[in-house]
Amino acid sequence: MASKTVFNPISAPDYLPPEQLKELQTTRLRQRVTEAYEKVPFFRAKMEDLKVVPGDIQKIEDIAKLPFSVKKDLRDTYPFGLFAQPMNRVVRVHASSGTTGKPIVVGYNQRDIDVWKEVIVRGLVSAGLGPDDVIQVSYGYGLFTGGLGLHYGAEALGATVVPASGGNTHRQIMLMKDFGVTAICCTPSYFIHLIDKAQSMGVDMKTLSLRFGIFGAEPWTQEMRRYIEAHTAIKALDIYGLSEIVGPGVAMECAEQDGSHIFEDHFYPEIINPDTGEVLPDGEEGELVLTTLSKEAMPMIRYRTRDITSLNSERCSCGRTLRRIRRITSRSDDMFIIRGVNVFPSQIETALLSIEGTLPHYQIILRRENNLDTLEVQVEINAQLASDTVSGITALEKRIAKNLEQIVGIHAIIKLVQPETLQRSEGKIQRVSDLRNLNPISQ
Ligand code: DLL
């Protein structure tokens, strides 16, 4: 009987002595910087501004000489301006939300896809998964990197993949139960919703074959992990990533559950002071900056993730030498994540203010109801609109909600309020009030 072709994870880099890892990182960094300089006019111009040439990069620490890149650079070069290879080499694109309705776009050639698969396999193996597992991928499939990223990784592991994608909660529970699913990949908030739903369906999660949860794409806490593990028989593990670098699989927790190993043979991490750009030593908290060391179709150099964390270089009990990042719970910008979608308040502002009669006084309220995130936007309207009939107001609320959904990609409850009713700020305005309690125990 023919068995499955199992992707052989090149597991050696997980255990490399630090000096050897550094050598590998240096060689790859020099290659990538040379390519970026030669093939991406944007990077060349940035390096010229700083008077750096590829030859200046001799050791990995020289990375600090290179310019940073930010999300805006992807928007400014939309859609393919940062690609280092012609489109006939690019086999896949993904995209994530931007601030003006235009997404940011990322591209992969076949080798990039293989590296992506490899890191997911290494992550899943470190968690304790293997070819005998049945993995339900409930991250969204499509332009979002979550679904397809985990899908191909899990398949390469040799596991049986159930490509459920997001939504249809009832069916998710049914699949888990009937197909003997042993691992689920989804956002932690969605999984909490699944726990509730299972309860209401009379399904005891503890009696299922489910043993692992691979949770990420949004911040979650240690308390949430405890809650999940108390209500199920699973080990809940963190997976981190971002589209600009590859998608999920930049870092992942091993079975020790003590920080996520960063696959630093492919993604070089630095921690900087977000205000000064100064590189901070391991152990100190700051903004995570990542450089892709293998990516060919779209290299990223010193990409400022805005995610706040620290690097832990202590040897993990699992034996892997890869450094670990501490759980990410905050960002150095105002982006928030709701139901797995990245949203900037400025996107909401654009959607609101493109409707006549709305005023630039608005408040964004995030709540968690029945373990599902909701987005409410309160916005003031001018006196003329405010005197409209109830049905007129309701129609306008619907119109704004539709406009917002088109731009942001998420449904919001719109509440129009009288002029001068929302609180004014004397300093830096706090537009978002996040009433979600990431700790479900105290709910
Ligand atoms: O969320 C990729 C992903 C998919 C990761 C599935 C994990 C699982 P983006 O949509 O580009 O990509 O959003 C990236 O999400 O900069 C973080 O702010 C946040 N984020 C991702 N994973 C975690 C995590 C995907 N485990 C942005 N903990 C990142 C906290 C996370 N925040």
Residues whose N, C-alpha, C, O or C-beta is under 5 A from the ligand:
A	BS01	DLL	S96 T145 G146 F215 G216 A217 E218 P219 W220 D238 I239 Y240 G241 L242 S243 E244 G247 P248 T305 D307 I328 G340
